[in-house]
Amino acid sequence: MTENEFEVLDELYFVQPFDYLKETLDLKISDILEALNSLYQNGLIKCLTSPDEECFHQVDIIKEGKGLYFLATKKGLMAHNTL
């Protein structure tokens, strides 16, 4: 897990919108999207269209990520806590 991925995952213990990540993290938007994409592809986060509506289709985070919410999965929480 990269440092950027770790920082993003650290903010996703609760559902958070992309804008929150953009305001909270000291990273470029492209770096946040890349970290989210990698975390998503590895099953460490899930995507939501609203705070309580999970996406069950394959999401293109680079294109759609700015309008989504994110949450760490159990696998993501375990990976984050073992580093």
C-alpha positions in Angstrom: 0.0 0.0 0.0 1.4 3.4 -1.0 1.5 6.4 1.4 -1.2 8.1 -0.6 -3.5 5.0 -0.4 -2.8 4.8 3.4 -3.7 8.4 3.9 -7.0 8.1 1.8 -7.9 4.9 3.6 -7.3 6.5 7.0 -10.2 8.9 6.2 -12.7 6.2 5.2 -13.6 4.6 8.4 -16.9 6.3 7.9 -18.7 7.2 4.6 -17.1 10.3 3.1 -17.7 12.2 -0.1 -14.9 12.9 -2.6 -15.1 16.6 -1.7 -14.3 15.8 2.0 -11.2 13.9 0.8 -10.2 16.8 -1.4 -10.5 19.3 1.4 -8.9 17.1 4.1 -6.0 15.6 2.4 -2.9 17.5 1.2 -2.9 15.7 -2.1 -3.7 16.6 -5.7 -7.1 15.6 -7.1 -5.4 13.2 -9.5 -3.4 11.6 -6.7 -6.6 11.1 -4.6 -8.4 9.5 -7.6 -5.5 7.2 -8.3 -5.3 6.1 -4.7 -9.1 5.5 -4.6 -8.9 3.6 -7.8 -6.2 1.3 -6.6 -7.9 0.8 -3.2 -11.2 0.0 -5.1 -9.5 -2.4 -7.5 -8.0 -4.3 -4.5 -11.3 -4.5 -2.7 -10.2 -2.2 0.2 -13.0 0.4 -0.3 -16.5 0.4 -1.7 -18.2 3.2 -3.7 -21.6 4.7 -2.9 -23.8 7.1 -4.9 -25.2 8.6 -1.6 -24.3 8.0 2.0 -26.5 4.9 2.1 -26.6 3.7 -1.5 -23.8 1.3 -2.5 -22.7 0.9 -6.1 -23.1 -2.7 -7.2 -21.7 -2.2 -10.7 -18.1 -1.8 -11.7 -17.2 1.9 -11.1 -14.7 3.9 -13.2 -13.3 6.0 -10.3 -11.1 8.2 -12.5 -14.2 9.3 -14.4 -16.9 9.1 -11.8 -15.0 9.4 -8.5 -15.6 13.2 -7.9 -19.3 12.5 -7.5 -19.2 9.5 -5.3 -18.9 8.6 -1.6 -16.4 6.0 -0.3 -16.1 3.7 2.7 -13.4 1.2 3.7 -14.4 -2.4 3.5 -13.6 -4.9 6.3 -10.6 -6.1 4.2 -9.5 -2.4 3.9 -9.8 -1.8 7.6 -7.8 -5.0 8.4 -5.1 -3.9 5.9 -4.9 -0.4 7.3 -4.6 -1.6 10.9 -1.9 -4.1 10.2 0.6 -1.5 8.8 
